[in-house]
Amino acid sequence: MDRTLKELRTGEKGLIVKVLGEKGSVKKRLMDMGVTRGAEVLVRKVAPLGDPIEVNIRGYELTLRKAEVQNIILESGLLLHKEE
């Protein structure tokens, strides 16, 4: 079963395989920010209530809402090591 970016904890990495959503503004906005298939994503920080989430993708920091990260699907079975 595929995992979403929302399921990763601080320090964990994953590989994006799909961005869900209609061809609307949210999906386009995510893709414009570099959230695309094949990109590696690292969870830097998660706010105390779980929203927002700060990630590192393509070499820059990005803060996303929980509703957005639920639509980012990571490769099933692939969880890269935590950063030391």
mmCIF file as gemmi writes it, N, C-alpha and C atoms, coordinates in Angstrom:
data_model
loop_
_atom_site.group_PDB
_atom_site.id
_atom_site.type_symbol
_atom_site.label_atom_id
_atom_site.label_alt_id
_atom_site.label_comp_id
_atom_site.label_asym_id
_atom_site.label_entity_id
_atom_site.label_seq_id
_atom_site.pdbx_PDB_ins_code
_atom_site.Cartn_x
_atom_site.Cartn_y
_atom_site.Cartn_z
_atom_site.occupancy
_atom_site.B_iso_or_equiv
_atom_site.pdbx_formal_charge
_atom_site.auth_seq_id
_atom_site.auth_asym_id
_atom_site.pdbx_PDB_model_num
ATOM 1 N N . MET Axp A 1 ? 0.842 -1.187 0 1 0 ? 1 A 1
ATOM 2 C CA . MET Axp A 1 ? 0 0 0 1 0 ? 1 A 1
ATOM 3 C C . MET Axp A 1 ? 0.885 1.248 0 1 0 ? 1 A 1
ATOM 4 N N . ASP Axp A 2 ? 0.512 2.212 -0.789 1 0 ? 2 A 1
ATOM 5 C CA . ASP Axp A 2 ? 1.287 3.451 -0.868 1 0 ? 2 A 1
ATOM 6 C C . ASP Axp A 2 ? 1.123 4.265 0.407 1 0 ? 2 A 1
ATOM 7 N N . ARG Axp A 3 ? 2.141 5.043 0.691 1 0 ? 3 A 1
ATOM 8 C CA . ARG Axp A 3 ? 2.125 5.932 1.851 1 0 ? 3 A 1
ATOM 9 C C . ARG Axp A 3 ? 2.007 7.362 1.37 1 0 ? 3 A 1
ATOM 10 N N . THR Axp A 4 ? 1.477 8.215 2.222 1 0 ? 4 A 1
ATOM 11 C CA . THR Axp A 4 ? 1.437 9.635 1.894 1 0 ? 4 A 1
ATOM 12 C C . THR Axp A 4 ? 2.542 10.348 2.663 1 0 ? 4 A 1
ATOM 13 N N . LEU Axp A 5 ? 2.865 11.524 2.215 1 0 ? 5 A 1
ATOM 14 C CA . LEU Axp A 5 ? 3.881 12.33 2.892 1 0 ? 5 A 1
ATOM 15 C C . LEU Axp A 5 ? 3.464 12.62 4.333 1 0 ? 5 A 1
ATOM 16 N N . LYS Axp A 6 ? 2.179 12.694 4.575 1 0 ? 6 A 1
ATOM 17 C CA . LYS Axp A 6 ? 1.658 12.955 5.922 1 0 ? 6 A 1
ATOM 18 C C . LYS Axp A 6 ? 2.111 11.893 6.927 1 0 ? 6 A 1
ATOM 19 N N . GLU Axp A 7 ? 2.37 10.676 6.467 1 0 ? 7 A 1
ATOM 20 C CA . GLU Axp A 7 ? 2.729 9.564 7.346 1 0 ? 7 A 1
ATOM 21 C C . GLU Axp A 7 ? 4.197 9.566 7.781 1 0 ? 7 A 1
ATOM 22 N N . LEU Axp A 8 ? 5.033 10.364 7.126 1 0 ? 8 A 1
ATOM 23 C CA . LEU Axp A 8 ? 6.443 10.409 7.512 1 0 ? 8 A 1
ATOM 24 C C . LEU Axp A 8 ? 6.626 11.235 8.774 1 0 ? 8 A 1
ATOM 25 N N . ARG Axp A 9 ? 7.623 10.848 9.562 1 0 ? 9 A 1
ATOM 26 C CA . ARG Axp A 9 ? 7.965 11.583 10.775 1 0 ? 9 A 1
ATOM 27 C C . ARG Axp A 9 ? 9.181 12.471 10.507 1 0 ? 9 A 1
ATOM 28 N N . THR Axp A 10 ? 9.461 13.347 11.419 1 0 ? 10 A 1
ATOM 29 C CA . THR Axp A 10 ? 10.607 14.243 11.297 1 0 ? 10 A 1
ATOM 30 C C . THR Axp A 10 ? 11.883 13.441 11.063 1 0 ? 10 A 1
ATOM 31 N N . GLY Axp A 11 ? 12.644 13.837 10.034 1 0 ? 11 A 1
ATOM 32 C CA . GLY Axp A 11 ? 13.903 13.177 9.708 1 0 ? 11 A 1
ATOM 33 C C . GLY Axp A 11 ? 13.78 12.059 8.695 1 0 ? 11 A 1
ATOM 34 N N . GLU Axp A 12 ? 12.557 11.656 8.353 1 0 ? 12 A 1
ATOM 35 C CA . GLU Axp A 12 ? 12.38 10.574 7.386 1 0 ? 12 A 1
ATOM 36 C C . GLU Axp A 12 ? 12.272 11.123 5.969 1 0 ? 12 A 1
ATOM 37 N N . LYS Axp A 13 ? 12.705 10.29 5.011 1 0 ? 13 A 1
ATOM 38 C CA . LYS Axp A 13 ? 12.689 10.667 3.597 1 0 ? 13 A 1
ATOM 39 C C . LYS Axp A 13 ? 11.812 9.708 2.81 1 0 ? 13 A 1
ATOM 40 N N . GLY Axp A 14 ? 11.353 10.174 1.668 1 0 ? 14 A 1
ATOM 41 C CA . GLY Axp A 14 ? 10.598 9.325 0.766 1 0 ? 14 A 1
ATOM 42 C C . GLY Axp A 14 ? 10.755 9.817 -0.664 1 0 ? 14 A 1
ATOM 43 N N . LEU Axp A 15 ? 10.306 9.002 -1.605 1 0 ? 15 A 1
ATOM 44 C CA . LEU Axp A 15 ? 10.382 9.326 -3.026 1 0 ? 15 A 1
ATOM 45 C C . LEU Axp A 15 ? 8.966 9.506 -3.561 1 0 ? 15 A 1
ATOM 46 N N . ILE Axp A 16 ? 8.696 10.65 -4.148 1 0 ? 16 A 1
ATOM 47 C CA . ILE Axp A 16 ? 7.356 10.956 -4.649 1 0 ? 16 A 1
ATOM 48 C C . ILE Axp A 16 ? 7.08 10.163 -5.923 1 0 ? 16 A 1
ATOM 49 N N . VAL Axp A 17 ? 5.922 9.497 -5.953 1 0 ? 17 A 1
ATOM 50 C CA . VAL Axp A 17 ? 5.516 8.77 -7.154 1 0 ? 17 A 1
ATOM 51 C C . VAL Axp A 17 ? 4.285 9.383 -7.801 1 0 ? 17 A 1
ATOM 52 N N . LYS Axp A 18 ? 3.521 10.176 -7.033 1 0 ? 18 A 1
ATOM 53 C CA . LYS Axp A 18 ? 2.297 10.737 -7.596 1 0 ? 18 A 1
ATOM 54 C C . LYS Axp A 18 ? 1.804 11.894 -6.74 1 0 ? 18 A 1
ATOM 55 N N . VAL Axp A 19 ? 1.203 12.875 -7.399 1 0 ? 19 A 1
ATOM 56 C CA . VAL Axp A 19 ? 0.53 13.961 -6.701 1 0 ? 19 A 1
ATOM 57 C C . VAL Axp A 19 ? -0.939 13.86 -7.085 1 0 ? 19 A 1
ATOM 58 N N . LEU Axp A 20 ? -1.78 13.582 -6.096 1 0 ? 20 A 1
ATOM 59 C CA . LEU Axp A 20 ? -3.203 13.401 -6.35 1 0 ? 20 A 1
ATOM 60 C C . LEU Axp A 20 ? -3.917 14.735 -6.453 1 0 ? 20 A 1
ATOM 61 N N . GLY Axp A 21 ? -5.123 14.671 -6.956 1 0 ? 21 A 1
ATOM 62 C CA . GLY Axp A 21 ? -5.954 15.862 -7.047 1 0 ? 21 A 1
ATOM 63 C C . GLY Axp A 21 ? -6.364 16.12 -8.469 1 0 ? 21 A 1
ATOM 64 N N . GLU Axp A 22 ? -7.396 16.903 -8.563 1 0 ? 22 A 1
ATOM 65 C CA . GLU Axp A 22 ? -7.85 17.285 -9.889 1 0 ? 22 A 1
ATOM 66 C C . GLU Axp A 22 ? -6.824 18.227 -10.492 1 0 ? 22 A 1
ATOM 67 N N . LYS Axp A 23 ? -6.976 18.499 -11.73 1 0 ? 23 A 1
ATOM 68 C CA . LYS Axp A 23 ? -6.023 19.39 -12.392 1 0 ? 23 A 1
ATOM 69 C C . LYS Axp A 23 ? -6.306 20.836 -12.001 1 0 ? 23 A 1
ATOM 70 N N . GLY Axp A 24 ? -6.611 21.022 -10.724 1 0 ? 24 A 1
ATOM 71 C CA . GLY Axp A 24 ? -6.942 22.343 -10.212 1 0 ? 24 A 1
ATOM 72 C C . GLY Axp A 24 ? -5.742 23.093 -9.699 1 0 ? 24 A 1
ATOM 73 N N . SER Axp A 25 ? -6.027 24.153 -9.017 1 0 ? 25 A 1
ATOM 74 C CA . SER Axp A 25 ? -4.977 25.067 -8.58 1 0 ? 25 A 1
ATOM 75 C C . SER Axp A 25 ? -4.047 24.472 -7.524 1 0 ? 25 A 1
ATOM 76 N N . VAL Axp A 26 ? -4.559 23.617 -6.616 1 0 ? 26 A 1
ATOM 77 C CA . VAL Axp A 26 ? -3.696 23.057 -5.57 1 0 ? 26 A 1
ATOM 78 C C . VAL Axp A 26 ? -2.643 22.137 -6.177 1 0 ? 26 A 1
ATOM 79 N N . LYS Axp A 27 ? -3.058 21.237 -7.048 1 0 ? 27 A 1
ATOM 80 C CA . LYS Axp A 27 ? -2.109 20.321 -7.687 1 0 ? 27 A 1
ATOM 81 C C . LYS Axp A 27 ? -1.09 21.106 -8.513 1 0 ? 27 A 1
ATOM 82 N N . LYS Axp A 28 ? -1.555 22.088 -9.261 1 0 ? 28 A 1
ATOM 83 C CA . LYS Axp A 28 ? -0.654 22.892 -10.088 1 0 ? 28 A 1
ATOM 84 C C . LYS Axp A 28 ? 0.334 23.659 -9.206 1 0 ? 28 A 1
ATOM 85 N N . ARG Axp A 29 ? -0.161 24.205 -8.101 1 0 ? 29 A 1
ATOM 86 C CA . ARG Axp A 29 ? 0.706 24.952 -7.19 1 0 ? 29 A 1
ATOM 87 C C . ARG Axp A 29 ? 1.796 24.05 -6.622 1 0 ? 29 A 1
ATOM 88 N N . LEU Axp A 30 ? 1.431 22.836 -6.204 1 0 ? 30 A 1
ATOM 89 C CA . LEU Axp A 30 ? 2.418 21.893 -5.68 1 0 ? 30 A 1
ATOM 90 C C . LEU Axp A 30 ? 3.464 21.559 -6.741 1 0 ? 30 A 1
ATOM 91 N N . MET Axp A 31 ? 3.012 21.295 -7.95 1 0 ? 31 A 1
ATOM 92 C CA . MET Axp A 31 ? 3.939 20.945 -9.025 1 0 ? 31 A 1
ATOM 93 C C . MET Axp A 31 ? 4.844 22.127 -9.375 1 0 ? 31 A 1
ATOM 94 N N . ASP Axp A 32 ? 4.303 23.331 -9.341 1 0 ? 32 A 1
ATOM 95 C CA . ASP Axp A 32 ? 5.111 24.529 -9.604 1 0 ? 32 A 1
ATOM 96 C C . ASP Axp A 32 ? 6.205 24.718 -8.553 1 0 ? 32 A 1
ATOM 97 N N . MET Axp A 33 ? 5.964 24.204 -7.337 1 0 ? 33 A 1
ATOM 98 C CA . MET Axp A 33 ? 6.949 24.322 -6.254 1 0 ? 33 A 1
ATOM 99 C C . MET Axp A 33 ? 7.944 23.167 -6.252 1 0 ? 33 A 1
ATOM 100 N N . GLY Axp A 34 ? 7.87 22.288 -7.255 1 0 ? 34 A 1
ATOM 101 C CA . GLY Axp A 34 ? 8.837 21.2 -7.355 1 0 ? 34 A 1
ATOM 102 C C . GLY Axp A 34 ? 8.383 19.877 -6.778 1 0 ? 34 A 1
ATOM 103 N N . VAL Axp A 35 ? 7.137 19.808 -6.326 1 0 ? 35 A 1
ATOM 104 C CA . VAL Axp A 35 ? 6.594 18.561 -5.783 1 0 ? 35 A 1
ATOM 105 C C . VAL Axp A 35 ? 6.119 17.729 -6.975 1 0 ? 35 A 1
ATOM 106 N N . THR Axp A 36 ? 7.043 16.978 -7.55 1 0 ? 36 A 1
ATOM 107 C CA . THR Axp A 36 ? 6.748 16.2 -8.748 1 0 ? 36 A 1
ATOM 108 C C . THR Axp A 36 ? 7.27 14.778 -8.605 1 0 ? 36 A 1
ATOM 109 N N . ARG Axp A 37 ? 6.801 13.928 -9.479 1 0 ? 37 A 1
ATOM 110 C CA . ARG Axp A 37 ? 7.202 12.523 -9.49 1 0 ? 37 A 1
ATOM 111 C C . ARG Axp A 37 ? 8.73 12.404 -9.581 1 0 ? 37 A 1
ATOM 112 N N . GLY Axp A 38 ? 9.295 11.538 -8.753 1 0 ? 38 A 1
ATOM 113 C CA . GLY Axp A 38 ? 10.729 11.293 -8.767 1 0 ? 38 A 1
ATOM 114 C C . GLY Axp A 38 ? 11.533 12.15 -7.809 1 0 ? 38 A 1
ATOM 115 N N . ALA Axp A 39 ? 10.906 13.149 -7.225 1 0 ? 39 A 1
ATOM 116 C CA . ALA Axp A 39 ? 11.619 14.023 -6.286 1 0 ? 39 A 1
ATOM 117 C C . ALA Axp A 39 ? 11.727 13.359 -4.914 1 0 ? 39 A 1
ATOM 118 N N . GLU Axp A 40 ? 12.888 13.515 -4.292 1 0 ? 40 A 1
ATOM 119 C CA . GLU Axp A 40 ? 13.085 13.014 -2.931 1 0 ? 40 A 1
ATOM 120 C C . GLU Axp A 40 ? 12.666 14.105 -1.955 1 0 ? 40 A 1
ATOM 121 N N . VAL Axp A 41 ? 11.958 13.719 -0.919 1 0 ? 41 A 1
ATOM 122 C CA . VAL Axp A 41 ? 11.456 14.685 0.059 1 0 ? 41 A 1
ATOM 123 C C . VAL Axp A 41 ? 11.872 14.252 1.462 1 0 ? 41 A 1
ATOM 124 N N . LEU Axp A 42 ? 12.309 15.216 2.261 1 0 ? 42 A 1
ATOM 125 C CA . LEU Axp A 42 ? 12.736 14.987 3.642 1 0 ? 42 A 1
ATOM 126 C C . LEU Axp A 42 ? 11.865 15.836 4.557 1 0 ? 42 A 1
ATOM 127 N N . VAL Axp A 43 ? 11.3 15.224 5.585 1 0 ? 43 A 1
ATOM 128 C CA . VAL Axp A 43 ? 10.493 15.968 6.555 1 0 ? 43 A 1
ATOM 129 C C . VAL Axp A 43 ? 11.441 16.608 7.567 1 0 ? 43 A 1
ATOM 130 N N . ARG Axp A 44 ? 11.45 17.934 7.616 1 0 ? 44 A 1
ATOM 131 C CA . ARG Axp A 44 ? 12.322 18.686 8.523 1 0 ? 44 A 1
ATOM 132 C C . ARG Axp A 44 ? 11.661 18.911 9.877 1 0 ? 44 A 1
ATOM 133 N N . LYS Axp A 45 ? 10.434 19.418 9.861 1 0 ? 45 A 1
ATOM 134 C CA . LYS Axp A 45 ? 9.73 19.754 11.103 1 0 ? 45 A 1
ATOM 135 C C . LYS Axp A 45 ? 8.24 19.502 10.921 1 0 ? 45 A 1
ATOM 136 N N . VAL Axp A 46 ? 7.594 19.153 12.027 1 0 ? 46 A 1
ATOM 137 C CA . VAL Axp A 46 ? 6.139 19.033 12.042 1 0 ? 46 A 1
ATOM 138 C C . VAL Axp A 46 ? 5.656 19.874 13.218 1 0 ? 46 A 1
ATOM 139 N N . ALA Axp A 47 ? 4.702 20.754 12.968 1 0 ? 47 A 1
ATOM 140 C CA . ALA Axp A 47 ? 4.167 21.603 14.033 1 0 ? 47 A 1
ATOM 141 C C . ALA Axp A 47 ? 3.507 20.739 15.11 1 0 ? 47 A 1
ATOM 142 N N . PRO Axp A 48 ? 3.415 21.251 16.333 1 0 ? 48 A 1
ATOM 143 C CA . PRO Axp A 48 ? 2.858 20.467 17.438 1 0 ? 48 A 1
ATOM 144 C C . PRO Axp A 48 ? 1.495 19.824 17.152 1 0 ? 48 A 1
ATOM 145 N N . LEU Axp A 49 ? 0.645 20.472 16.433 1 0 ? 49 A 1
ATOM 146 C CA . LEU Axp A 49 ? -0.664 19.9 16.107 1 0 ? 49 A 1
ATOM 147 C C . LEU Axp A 49 ? -0.667 19.214 14.74 1 0 ? 49 A 1
ATOM 148 N N . GLY Axp A 50 ? 0.519 19.067 14.147 1 0 ? 50 A 1
ATOM 149 C CA . GLY Axp A 50 ? 0.637 18.359 12.878 1 0 ? 50 A 1
ATOM 150 C C . GLY Axp A 50 ? 0.404 19.198 11.639 1 0 ? 50 A 1
ATOM 151 N N . ASP Axp A 51 ? 0.239 20.489 11.803 1 0 ? 51 A 1
ATOM 152 C CA . ASP Axp A 51 ? -0.042 21.355 10.667 1 0 ? 51 A 1
ATOM 153 C C . ASP Axp A 51 ? 0.532 22.731 10.957 1 0 ? 51 A 1
ATOM 154 N N . PRO Axp A 52 ? 1.437 23.27 10.155 1 0 ? 52 A 1
ATOM 155 C CA . PRO Axp A 52 ? 1.959 22.761 8.888 1 0 ? 52 A 1
ATOM 156 C C . PRO Axp A 52 ? 3.156 21.825 9.077 1 0 ? 52 A 1
ATOM 157 N N . ILE Axp A 53 ? 3.662 21.36 7.929 1 0 ? 53 A 1
ATOM 158 C CA . ILE Axp A 53 ? 4.809 20.459 7.887 1 0 ? 53 A 1
ATOM 159 C C . ILE Axp A 53 ? 5.883 21.114 7.027 1 0 ? 53 A 1
ATOM 160 N N . GLU Axp A 54 ? 7.112 21.161 7.541 1 0 ? 54 A 1
ATOM 161 C CA . GLU Axp A 54 ? 8.221 21.738 6.779 1 0 ? 54 A 1
ATOM 162 C C . GLU Axp A 54 ? 9.027 20.606 6.161 1 0 ? 54 A 1
ATOM 163 N N . VAL Axp A 55 ? 9.24 20.684 4.847 1 0 ? 55 A 1
ATOM 164 C CA . VAL Axp A 55 ? 9.977 19.651 4.131 1 0 ? 55 A 1
ATOM 165 C C . VAL Axp A 55 ? 11.116 20.272 3.342 1 0 ? 55 A 1
ATOM 166 N N . ASN Axp A 56 ? 12.07 19.426 2.974 1 0 ? 56 A 1
ATOM 167 C CA . ASN Axp A 56 ? 13.147 19.823 2.076 1 0 ? 56 A 1
ATOM 168 C C . ASN Axp A 56 ? 12.935 19.033 0.798 1 0 ? 56 A 1
ATOM 169 N N . ILE Axp A 57 ? 12.824 19.738 -0.309 1 0 ? 57 A 1
ATOM 170 C CA . ILE Axp A 57 ? 12.622 19.097 -1.602 1 0 ? 57 A 1
ATOM 171 C C . ILE Axp A 57 ? 13.406 19.866 -2.653 1 0 ? 57 A 1
ATOM 172 N N . ARG Axp A 58 ? 14.166 19.133 -3.447 1 0 ? 58 A 1
ATOM 173 C CA . ARG Axp A 58 ? 14.978 19.733 -4.511 1 0 ? 58 A 1
ATOM 174 C C . ARG Axp A 58 ? 15.912 20.83 -3.987 1 0 ? 58 A 1
ATOM 175 N N . GLY Axp A 59 ? 16.384 20.656 -2.742 1 0 ? 59 A 1
ATOM 176 C CA . GLY Axp A 59 ? 17.369 21.575 -2.191 1 0 ? 59 A 1
ATOM 177 C C . GLY Axp A 59 ? 16.823 22.819 -1.523 1 0 ? 59 A 1
ATOM 178 N N . TYR Axp A 60 ? 15.534 22.945 -1.357 1 0 ? 60 A 1
ATOM 179 C CA . TYR Axp A 60 ? 15.009 24.107 -0.656 1 0 ? 60 A 1
ATOM 180 C C . TYR Axp A 60 ? 13.931 23.696 0.342 1 0 ? 60 A 1
ATOM 181 N N . GLU Axp A 61 ? 13.684 24.591 1.304 1 0 ? 61 A 1
ATOM 182 C CA . GLU Axp A 61 ? 12.692 24.341 2.351 1 0 ? 61 A 1
ATOM 183 C C . GLU Axp A 61 ? 11.318 24.796 1.868 1 0 ? 61 A 1
ATOM 184 N N . LEU Axp A 62 ? 10.321 23.999 2.192 1 0 ? 62 A 1
ATOM 185 C CA . LEU Axp A 62 ? 8.956 24.275 1.765 1 0 ? 62 A 1
ATOM 186 C C . LEU Axp A 62 ? 8.03 23.928 2.916 1 0 ? 62 A 1
ATOM 187 N N . THR Axp A 63 ? 7.088 24.792 3.226 1 0 ? 63 A 1
ATOM 188 C CA . THR Axp A 63 ? 6.119 24.527 4.285 1 0 ? 63 A 1
ATOM 189 C C . THR Axp A 63 ? 4.769 24.252 3.642 1 0 ? 63 A 1
ATOM 190 N N . LEU Axp A 64 ? 4.195 23.094 3.996 1 0 ? 64 A 1
ATOM 191 C CA . LEU Axp A 64 ? 2.94 22.646 3.397 1 0 ? 64 A 1
ATOM 192 C C . LEU Axp A 64 ? 1.893 22.382 4.465 1 0 ? 64 A 1
ATOM 193 N N . ARG Axp A 65 ? 0.639 22.577 4.101 1 0 ? 65 A 1
ATOM 194 C CA . ARG Axp A 65 ? -0.469 22.256 5.003 1 0 ? 65 A 1
ATOM 195 C C . ARG Axp A 65 ? -0.744 20.765 4.976 1 0 ? 65 A 1
ATOM 196 N N . LYS Axp A 66 ? -1.352 20.275 6.045 1 0 ? 66 A 1
ATOM 197 C CA . LYS Axp A 66 ? -1.682 18.855 6.161 1 0 ? 66 A 1
ATOM 198 C C . LYS Axp A 66 ? -2.569 18.404 4.995 1 0 ? 66 A 1
ATOM 199 N N . ALA Axp A 67 ? -3.494 19.241 4.589 1 0 ? 67 A 1
ATOM 200 C CA . ALA Axp A 67 ? -4.387 18.901 3.478 1 0 ? 67 A 1
ATOM 201 C C . ALA Axp A 67 ? -3.611 18.704 2.177 1 0 ? 67 A 1
ATOM 202 N N . GLU Axp A 68 ? -2.508 19.413 2.021 1 0 ? 68 A 1
ATOM 203 C CA . GLU Axp A 68 ? -1.698 19.276 0.811 1 0 ? 68 A 1
ATOM 204 C C . GLU Axp A 68 ? -0.855 18.006 0.844 1 0 ? 68 A 1
ATOM 205 N N . VAL Axp A 69 ? -0.239 17.705 1.984 1 0 ? 69 A 1
ATOM 206 C CA . VAL Axp A 69 ? 0.646 16.54 2.045 1 0 ? 69 A 1
ATOM 207 C C . VAL Axp A 69 ? -0.114 15.225 1.961 1 0 ? 69 A 1
ATOM 208 N N . GLN Axp A 70 ? -1.409 15.235 2.255 1 0 ? 70 A 1
ATOM 209 C CA . GLN Axp A 70 ? -2.237 14.033 2.108 1 0 ? 70 A 1
ATOM 210 C C . GLN Axp A 70 ? -2.342 13.612 0.649 1 0 ? 70 A 1
ATOM 211 N N . ASN Axp A 71 ? -2.11 14.541 -0.267 1 0 ? 71 A 1
ATOM 212 C CA . ASN Axp A 71 ? -2.216 14.267 -1.7 1 0 ? 71 A 1
ATOM 213 C C . ASN Axp A 71 ? -0.891 13.88 -2.338 1 0 ? 71 A 1
ATOM 214 N N . ILE Axp A 72 ? 0.177 13.802 -1.553 1 0 ? 72 A 1
ATOM 215 C CA . ILE Axp A 72 ? 1.496 13.463 -2.086 1 0 ? 72 A 1
ATOM 216 C C . ILE Axp A 72 ? 1.784 12.008 -1.744 1 0 ? 72 A 1
ATOM 217 N N . ILE Axp A 73 ? 1.823 11.153 -2.774 1 0 ? 73 A 1
ATOM 218 C CA . ILE Axp A 73 ? 1.995 9.715 -2.598 1 0 ? 73 A 1
ATOM 219 C C . ILE Axp A 73 ? 3.47 9.356 -2.766 1 0 ? 73 A 1
ATOM 220 N N . LEU Axp A 74 ? 3.973 8.566 -1.815 1 0 ? 74 A 1
ATOM 221 C CA . LEU Axp A 74 ? 5.369 8.132 -1.834 1 0 ? 74 A 1
ATOM 222 C C . LEU Axp A 74 ? 5.46 6.684 -2.278 1 0 ? 74 A 1
ATOM 223 N N . GLU Axp A 75 ? 6.618 6.299 -2.782 1 0 ? 75 A 1
ATOM 224 C CA . GLU Axp A 75 ? 6.83 4.936 -3.261 1 0 ? 75 A 1
ATOM 225 C C . GLU Axp A 75 ? 6.578 3.935 -2.143 1 0 ? 75 A 1
ATOM 226 N N . SER Axp A 76 ? 5.767 2.95 -2.438 1 0 ? 76 A 1
ATOM 227 C CA . SER Axp A 76 ? 5.413 1.92 -1.468 1 0 ? 76 A 1
ATOM 228 C C . SER Axp A 76 ? 6.639 1.1 -1.09 1 0 ? 76 A 1
ATOM 229 N N . GLY Axp A 77 ? 6.824 0.888 0.196 1 0 ? 77 A 1
ATOM 230 C CA . GLY Axp A 77 ? 7.922 0.057 0.671 1 0 ? 77 A 1
ATOM 231 C C . GLY Axp A 77 ? 9.264 0.754 0.709 1 0 ? 77 A 1
ATOM 232 N N . LEU Axp A 78 ? 9.361 1.982 0.217 1 0 ? 78 A 1
ATOM 233 C CA . LEU Axp A 78 ? 10.64 2.696 0.225 1 0 ? 78 A 1
ATOM 234 C C . LEU Axp A 78 ? 10.589 3.8 1.263 1 0 ? 78 A 1
ATOM 235 N N . LEU Axp A 79 ? 11.357 3.635 2.287 1 0 ? 79 A 1
ATOM 236 C CA . LEU Axp A 79 ? 11.503 4.674 3.296 1 0 ? 79 A 1
ATOM 237 C C . LEU Axp A 79 ? 12.995 4.854 3.49 1 0 ? 79 A 1
ATOM 238 N N . LEU Axp A 80 ? 13.494 5.973 3.061 1 0 ? 80 A 1
ATOM 239 C CA . LEU Axp A 80 ? 14.921 6.221 3.155 1 0 ? 80 A 1
ATOM 240 C C . LEU Axp A 80 ? 15.3 6.514 4.6 1 0 ? 80 A 1
ATOM 241 N N . HIS Axp A 81 ? 16.549 6.284 4.919 1 0 ? 81 A 1
ATOM 242 C CA . HIS Axp A 81 ? 17.034 6.448 6.29 1 0 ? 81 A 1
ATOM 243 C C . HIS Axp A 81 ? 16.847 7.867 6.793 1 0 ? 81 A 1
ATOM 244 N N . LYS Axp A 82 ? 16.699 7.954 8.096 1 0 ? 82 A 1
ATOM 245 C CA . LYS Axp A 82 ? 16.61 9.261 8.73 1 0 ? 82 A 1
ATOM 246 C C . LYS Axp A 82 ? 17.944 9.976 8.599 1 0 ? 82 A 1
ATOM 247 N N . GLU Axp A 83 ? 17.876 11.289 8.539 1 0 ? 83 A 1
ATOM 248 C CA . GLU Axp A 83 ? 19.101 12.092 8.512 1 0 ? 83 A 1
ATOM 249 C C . GLU Axp A 83 ? 19.732 12.075 9.884 1 0 ? 83 A 1
ATOM 250 N N . GLU Axp A 84 ? 21.021 11.977 9.909 1 0 ? 84 A 1
ATOM 251 C CA . GLU Axp A 84 ? 21.759 11.972 11.186 1 0 ? 84 A 1
ATOM 252 C C . GLU Axp A 84 ? 22.01 13.384 11.629 1 0 ? 84 A 1
